[in-house]
Amino acid sequence: MNNYLIFRTDRIGDFLISAILIKCIKKNDPNSHITLIRSKKNFAYIKTFPYVDKVISLNNSFFGKIILFFKLIKFNFKYIIIHDDKNRSKFISLFLKSSLKINIDSSIISHIEIIKDILKKMNFKFFNSSLNIFDNTKKKKPLTKKLVQFHFDEKWIFKDYIKKFVKIEPTELELINFIKKILQVNKNVIITSSYKLPLILEKTKPKLMDLGINLYENLSFSQLQNITSKSDLLISCHGAISHVAAAYNVKQIDIIDKTYDYTKWTDHFRKYHFLYRQNFKKLSKKIINLL
């Protein structure tokens, strides 16, 4: 058995990129045992992945790093991969035993190309099938045919998101009219949110329910993933949920801002369409045209 140690001490979306790497390792080395160092926040979610053999949470304090070091020092790893590119991960790995320590090549822009570069350093092949990172989990049958998931989170609310990004927050009337136009194309629409429903959804909830729209709030990421897996289309602002849609090969309309280069995250996405953030009235028309 070959032991692998991977550092990925950041967000869920970042881990979903690393999951592609992990699946490739498993395909190249079926006897591999993979230990993943994760941030405390995403520990529970990552433990649900059957091809991650061991998950260790990093407490990002001085004593937390010391404790982690003593947990790892007794092992001899074949490869140590610092996939999060964090200085703390690089420092801890300096004192651990391994045949090869791999830092990412920061000159490579695309994250999928970074993965291919890591695999090349291990003399491993990249498998396109590894893009299906959830194929070891049971995918339930769709609830309905041609289900549209409109994920409405803080990224749609101007005061709750990055102020330098273009404002896309709709008025109540614009939101209702937008949903009505989607319903003219597709009769099955749900609205999801990871948190308590934003105020605009609370205010329009009676009208949305009259239109037959189900609203789901306070969803865990696993619950959100499950809904996306059963959808035919995801409409959302770019985030971890975008990686879920890509992994399930679900068509998505991804709302992004011109000031940030998203291609490094989306080079490997399938059935992918993006639109730049702009006034909701104009943006909604473009979304409808892509349905």
C-alpha positions as CSV (number, residue, x, y, z in Angstrom):
1,M,0.0,0.0,0.0
2,N,1.3,3.5,-1.0
3,N,0.5,6.3,1.4
4,Y,-0.4,9.7,-0.1
5,L,-0.8,13.0,1.8
6,I,-2.7,15.9,0.2
7,F,-3.1,19.3,1.7
8,R,-6.4,21.1,0.8
9,T,-7.1,23.4,3.7
10,D,-9.5,25.9,2.0
11,R,-13.1,25.9,0.7
12,I,-15.4,23.2,-0.6
13,G,-15.1,24.4,-4.2
14,D,-11.3,24.0,-3.9
15,F,-11.7,20.5,-2.6
16,L,-14.0,19.5,-5.5
17,I,-11.1,20.4,-7.8
18,S,-8.8,18.2,-5.7
19,A,-11.3,15.4,-5.9
20,I,-10.5,15.0,-9.6
21,L,-6.8,14.6,-8.7
22,I,-7.7,12.0,-6.0
23,K,-9.8,10.0,-8.4
24,C,-7.0,10.0,-10.9
25,I,-4.6,8.8,-8.3
26,K,-6.9,5.9,-7.3
27,K,-7.2,4.9,-11.0
28,N,-3.4,4.9,-11.5
29,D,-2.7,3.3,-8.1
30,P,-5.6,1.1,-6.8
31,N,-3.5,0.3,-3.7
32,S,-3.2,3.9,-2.7
33,H,-4.2,5.1,0.7
34,I,-5.0,8.8,0.6
35,T,-4.9,11.1,3.7
36,L,-6.4,14.5,3.2
37,I,-5.6,17.5,5.4
38,R,-8.7,19.7,5.5
39,S,-9.9,22.9,7.1
40,K,-12.1,22.3,10.1
41,K,-15.1,23.9,8.4
42,N,-15.4,21.3,5.6
43,F,-14.4,18.2,7.6
44,A,-17.8,16.5,7.8
45,Y,-18.6,17.0,4.1
46,I,-15.3,15.5,2.8
47,K,-15.7,12.5,5.0
48,T,-18.6,11.5,2.8
49,F,-16.3,10.8,-0.1
50,P,-15.6,7.0,-0.3
51,Y,-12.2,7.4,-2.1
52,V,-10.7,9.6,0.5
53,D,-9.3,7.1,3.0
54,K,-8.6,9.4,5.9
55,V,-9.4,13.0,6.7
56,I,-7.5,15.1,9.2
57,S,-8.7,18.5,10.3
58,L,-6.2,21.3,10.6
59,N,-6.7,23.7,13.5
60,N,-5.0,26.8,12.1
61,S,-3.2,27.9,15.3
62,F,0.3,27.4,16.4
63,F,-0.6,24.5,18.7
64,G,-2.9,23.1,16.1
65,K,-0.1,22.9,13.6
66,I,2.2,21.2,16.2
67,I,-0.5,18.6,17.0
68,L,-0.9,17.9,13.2
69,F,2.8,17.6,12.8
70,F,3.1,14.9,15.5
71,K,0.1,13.1,14.0
72,L,1.9,12.9,10.6
73,I,5.6,12.5,11.5
74,K,5.3,8.8,12.3
75,F,4.2,8.0,8.7
76,N,6.3,7.5,5.6
77,F,4.5,8.9,2.6
78,K,5.2,8.0,-1.0
79,Y,3.9,11.4,-2.2
80,I,3.0,14.6,-0.4
81,I,1.0,17.0,-2.5
82,I,0.5,20.6,-1.3
83,H,-2.5,21.3,-3.5
84,D,-3.7,24.3,-1.5
85,D,-0.4,26.1,-2.1
86,K,-0.6,27.5,1.5
87,N,2.6,28.4,3.3
88,R,1.4,26.6,6.4
89,S,1.0,23.4,4.4
90,K,4.5,23.8,2.8
91,F,6.1,24.4,6.2
92,I,4.5,21.4,7.9
93,S,5.4,19.1,4.9
94,L,9.1,20.2,5.1
95,F,9.6,17.9,8.2
96,L,7.6,14.9,7.0
97,K,9.0,11.8,5.4
98,S,8.2,11.1,1.7
99,S,9.7,10.0,-1.6
100,L,8.6,13.2,-3.3
101,K,7.0,16.4,-2.2
102,I,5.0,18.2,-4.9
103,N,4.2,21.9,-4.9
104,I,1.9,23.2,-7.5
105,D,3.4,25.2,-10.4
106,S,2.0,28.7,-9.9
107,S,2.9,29.6,-13.5
108,I,0.1,27.3,-14.7
109,I,-3.2,29.3,-14.8
110,S,-5.8,26.5,-15.2
111,H,-6.5,24.3,-12.2
112,I,-7.2,21.3,-14.4
113,E,-3.8,21.7,-16.0
114,I,-2.2,22.0,-12.6
115,I,-3.7,18.6,-11.8
116,K,-2.3,17.1,-15.0
117,D,1.1,18.6,-14.1
118,I,1.0,17.0,-10.7
119,L,0.1,13.6,-12.2
120,K,2.9,13.9,-14.7
121,K,5.4,14.4,-11.9
122,M,4.2,11.1,-10.5
123,N,4.3,9.4,-13.9
124,F,0.5,9.0,-13.8
125,K,-2.1,9.4,-16.5
126,F,-5.0,11.8,-16.4
127,F,-8.4,10.1,-17.0
128,N,-11.4,12.2,-18.3
129,S,-13.7,9.9,-16.4
130,S,-12.3,11.4,-13.2
131,L,-14.3,14.5,-13.9
132,N,-17.2,12.5,-12.6
133,I,-16.2,12.9,-9.0
134,F,-19.5,11.7,-7.6
135,D,-19.9,8.5,-9.6
136,N,-19.1,6.4,-6.4
137,T,-22.2,8.0,-4.8
138,K,-25.7,6.9,-5.6
139,K,-27.5,9.3,-7.9
140,K,-31.2,9.3,-7.4
141,K,-33.7,9.6,-10.2
142,P,-34.9,13.1,-11.0
143,L,-37.9,14.3,-9.1
144,T,-39.4,15.6,-12.3
145,K,-38.5,15.9,-15.9
146,K,-36.5,18.9,-17.0
147,L,-36.1,20.4,-13.5
148,V,-34.6,24.0,-13.4
149,Q,-32.7,24.9,-10.2
150,F,-32.4,28.6,-9.6
151,H,-29.8,29.0,-6.8
152,F,-30.3,32.3,-5.1
153,D,-27.7,33.1,-2.5
154,E,-25.8,36.1,-1.1
155,K,-24.1,36.6,-4.5
156,W,-27.3,38.0,-5.9
157,I,-27.7,40.6,-3.1
158,F,-25.6,43.7,-3.5
159,K,-25.0,44.6,0.1
160,D,-24.0,41.0,1.0
161,Y,-21.4,40.4,-1.7
162,I,-18.3,41.9,-3.3
163,K,-19.0,45.6,-3.8
164,K,-16.7,46.1,-6.8
165,F,-18.8,43.5,-8.7
166,V,-21.6,44.7,-10.9
167,K,-25.0,44.9,-9.1
168,I,-27.4,42.2,-10.3
169,E,-30.0,42.3,-7.5
170,P,-33.5,42.2,-8.9
171,T,-36.5,44.1,-7.8
172,E,-39.5,42.0,-6.6
173,L,-41.3,42.6,-9.8
174,E,-38.3,41.7,-11.9
175,L,-37.8,38.5,-10.0
176,I,-41.5,37.4,-10.4
177,N,-41.5,38.3,-14.1
178,F,-38.2,36.3,-14.6
179,I,-39.7,33.2,-12.9
180,K,-42.8,33.5,-15.1
181,K,-40.7,33.6,-18.2
182,I,-38.8,30.5,-17.1
183,L,-42.2,28.8,-16.5
184,Q,-43.2,29.6,-20.1
185,V,-40.3,27.4,-21.3
186,N,-40.1,24.9,-18.4
187,K,-42.9,24.0,-16.0
188,N,-40.7,22.7,-13.3
189,V,-38.7,25.3,-11.3
190,I,-37.3,25.2,-7.8
191,I,-35.4,27.9,-5.9
192,T,-32.6,27.0,-3.4
193,S,-30.6,28.9,-0.9
194,S,-27.8,27.8,1.5
195,Y,-29.0,30.2,4.1
196,K,-32.2,31.7,5.4
197,L,-34.2,33.0,2.5
198,P,-33.0,36.4,1.4
199,L,-35.5,39.2,2.1
200,I,-36.6,39.5,-1.5
201,L,-37.6,35.8,-1.5
202,E,-39.4,36.2,1.8
203,K,-41.4,39.1,0.4
204,T,-42.2,37.3,-2.9
205,K,-42.8,33.9,-1.3
206,P,-46.6,34.0,-1.5
207,K,-46.5,35.0,-5.2
208,L,-43.8,32.4,-6.0
209,M,-45.9,29.6,-4.2
210,D,-48.9,30.7,-6.2
211,L,-46.8,30.0,-9.3
212,G,-46.1,26.5,-8.0
213,I,-42.5,27.3,-7.1
214,N,-40.9,25.3,-4.2
215,L,-38.3,27.2,-2.1
216,Y,-35.6,25.4,-0.2
217,E,-33.7,27.3,2.5
218,N,-30.9,26.6,5.0
219,L,-29.6,23.7,2.9
220,S,-26.4,21.9,3.9
221,F,-24.0,21.5,1.0
222,S,-24.8,17.8,0.8
223,Q,-28.5,18.6,0.5
224,L,-27.8,21.2,-2.2
225,Q,-25.6,18.7,-4.1
226,N,-28.4,16.2,-4.0
227,I,-30.9,18.6,-5.6
228,T,-28.4,19.7,-8.3
229,S,-27.7,16.0,-9.1
230,K,-31.4,15.7,-10.0
231,S,-31.7,18.9,-12.0
232,D,-31.4,19.4,-15.7
233,L,-30.3,23.0,-15.5
234,L,-28.6,25.1,-12.8
235,I,-28.8,28.9,-12.8
236,S,-26.4,30.4,-10.2
237,C,-23.6,32.8,-9.5
238,H,-20.3,31.0,-9.6
239,G,-19.4,29.0,-6.5
240,A,-18.9,25.5,-5.2
241,I,-22.3,24.5,-6.5
242,S,-21.0,25.2,-10.1
243,H,-18.4,22.4,-9.6
244,V,-21.2,20.1,-8.5
245,A,-23.2,20.8,-11.7
246,A,-20.0,20.2,-13.8
247,A,-19.3,16.9,-12.0
248,Y,-22.8,15.6,-12.6
249,N,-22.6,16.9,-16.2
250,V,-25.7,19.1,-15.6
251,K,-26.2,22.1,-17.9
252,Q,-25.5,25.3,-16.1
253,I,-25.7,29.1,-16.7
254,D,-23.0,30.6,-14.6
255,I,-23.2,34.3,-13.6
256,I,-19.7,35.8,-13.3
257,D,-18.0,39.2,-13.1
258,K,-15.7,40.6,-15.8
259,T,-13.1,41.7,-13.2
260,Y,-12.1,38.1,-12.3
261,D,-10.7,35.3,-14.5
262,Y,-13.0,32.3,-13.9
263,T,-11.5,30.2,-16.8
264,K,-8.9,28.8,-14.5
265,W,-11.7,27.2,-12.5
266,T,-14.0,26.2,-15.4
267,D,-11.7,24.9,-18.1
268,H,-12.9,21.4,-17.5
269,F,-16.6,22.2,-17.1
270,R,-19.1,20.5,-19.4
271,K,-22.5,21.8,-20.7
272,Y,-21.2,25.1,-19.5
273,H,-22.6,28.6,-20.3
274,F,-21.6,31.8,-18.6
275,L,-23.0,35.3,-18.6
276,Y,-21.4,38.5,-17.2
277,R,-23.0,40.3,-14.3
278,Q,-25.1,43.2,-15.4
279,N,-28.4,44.9,-14.6
280,F,-30.9,42.2,-13.8
281,K,-33.4,43.3,-16.4
282,K,-30.8,42.7,-19.2
283,L,-29.2,39.7,-17.5
284,S,-32.6,37.9,-17.1
285,K,-33.3,38.2,-20.8
286,K,-30.0,36.6,-21.7
287,I,-30.6,33.8,-19.2
288,I,-34.0,33.1,-20.8
289,N,-32.4,33.0,-24.3
290,L,-30.1,30.2,-23.1
291,L,-32.9,28.0,-21.7
